Amino acid sequence: IAFVLGDPLREPETYRRLVERVNQALSGKALVYDVVPSADNPSLARQLLDLTERNEIIAQEAVFFVYGLEETFPRSLDVLNLQREAFKRINRPVVIWLTSEESLRQIALLAPDFWDWRSGVFDLRQEAPAAGVTVLPKQRFSVNLFRDYAKSVVHLFQASEEEYVHTL
């Protein structure tokens, strides 16, 4: 599970380049699958499991890019924390796009067990972080974010199930 600070709607060129680099790094071994959490169902894990159970290609090749999770706060945070074990069954890389450091802070504080499973936090925003705001990353990549991000996704994708669970 990786977190990306950035807004694809406000920064479409950054997003396009990132997806392009990830696709190049994965050399056609995976596909980026966009997911928007359902407002009716706060369980992101259930939504992703449903996708993998219904489609063998998604189950074997998807890298999930999740957008709009913040729109389901605070209801989804308890569910994320309680259902973190379900992400083992998904067995696919999950990249959660967030638009603010405050959203990261809410996940860290209100879903701490889920937060502990992150493999990294990537800040791809064009503007500088707000003054006085501290991000709570496990890892922070500042040199060539695209390369590091793609390598991280590739590692998650290529890892065996045991290695994948260990990286969470």
Secondary structure, DSSP 8 states (H G I E B T S, - for coil): -EEEE--TTT-HHHHHHHHHHHHHHHTTS-EEEEE---SS---HHHHHHHHHHH-HHHHHHEEEEE--GGGGTTHHHHHHHHTTTHHHHH-S-EEEEES-HHHHHHHHHHSHHHHTT--EEEE--SS---TT-----SSB--SSHHHHHHHHHHHHHHS-HHHHHHH-
